[in-house]
Amino acid sequence: MDSGIGLLAATAAVRRLRPDADLVLSLDPDGMPWGPRTPEDLTERALLVAEAAAAHQPDALIVGCNTASVHALPALRARLEPGVPVIGTVPAIKPAAAGGGPLAIWATPATTGSPYQRNLIAEFADGVPVTEVPCHGLAEAVEHADEAAIDTAVAAAAALTPDDVTTVVLGCTHYELVAERIRAAVQQPGRPPLVLHGSAGAVAAQALRRIGEQPAPEAPATGTLTVLLSGREGALVAPALAYEEGRLLRTASPAR
């Protein structure tokens, strides 16, 4: 679940680990964007989207959105667990800091500098040089697959990223859809390859662990796809198909 196509990265990661998994994508086009909403309002929207997904009796629910994980995860777990395990998305600051080099955290302006992010930095990156980079308009540009706006937003964030940074944390799930464009913008000539840390792979693996399943990437690609748009059954929105992750999911059969 997510307000928009930020959930594609984690969903595609699940698809790659388990091609036989039946997937339900629950988006909220009627209520997006969630970022500017108050925590209480966002939580209310997130509960509606989660309950629409829960009506399809999933084995687990992935909250494919950093902002929703920050504000709505306790309410989602109180509503759905233990019947449906709820897996949140947390910026990959801990594994990024383990590399020891200077790192940058690219996140939405609302998340950048927030107590939530600062607490993660204090807990997992103590002693590591960290630069928080607000990415104005990048999530919105990715959501609409607006190529020019993506280039502009990536360039602006890259200009705020110190030249000595060796690692970038992608602190919004939308950014994972344009990871290679971010790498190209930040990579400095003559320096070691830039390391990018997203959350999708870890979230997908955690979801399988929570339901006692193992990865089976060689399983037959028999999984189905159901798309819910603010609770209504629909199809993948057109901008999703601009990304490899969306095109991968398009190959799944509609659920019957």
HELIX and SHEET records of a PDB file:
HELIX    1   1 ILE A    5  LEU A    7  5                                   3    
HELIX    2   2 LEU A    8  LEU A   17  1                                  10    
HELIX    3   3 PRO A   39  ALA A   54  1                                  16    
HELIX    4   4 ASN A   66  LEU A   80  1                                  15    
HELIX    5   5 ILE A   93  ALA A   98  1                                   6    
HELIX    6   6 PRO A  115  PHE A  124  1                                  10    
HELIX    7   7 LEU A  138  GLU A  143  1                                   6    
HELIX    8   8 GLU A  147  ALA A  159  1                                  13    
HELIX    9   9 THR A  173  VAL A  178  5                                   6    
HELIX   10  10 ALA A  179  VAL A  186  1                                   8    
HELIX   11  11 ALA A  200  ARG A  210  1                                  11    
HELIX   12  12 ALA A  238  ALA A  242  5                                   5    
HELIX   13  13 GLU A  244  ARG A  250  1                                   7    
SHEET    1   A 3 LEU A  23  LEU A  27  0                                        
SHEET    2   A 3 THR A 224  LEU A 229  1                                        
SHEET    3   A 3 ARG A 232  GLY A 234 -1                                        
SHEET    1   B 3 LEU A  23  LEU A  27  0                                        
SHEET    2   B 3 THR A 224  LEU A 229  1                                        
SHEET    3   B 3 SER A 253  PRO A 254  1                                        
SHEET    1   C 2 LEU A  61  ILE A  62  0                                        
SHEET    2   C 2 VAL A  86  ILE A  87  1                                        
SHEET    1   D 4 VAL A 130  PRO A 134  0                                        
SHEET    2   D 4 LEU A 103  ALA A 107  1                                        
SHEET    3   D 4 THR A 167  LEU A 170  1                                        
SHEET    4   D 4 VAL A 195  HIS A 197  1                                        
END                                                                             
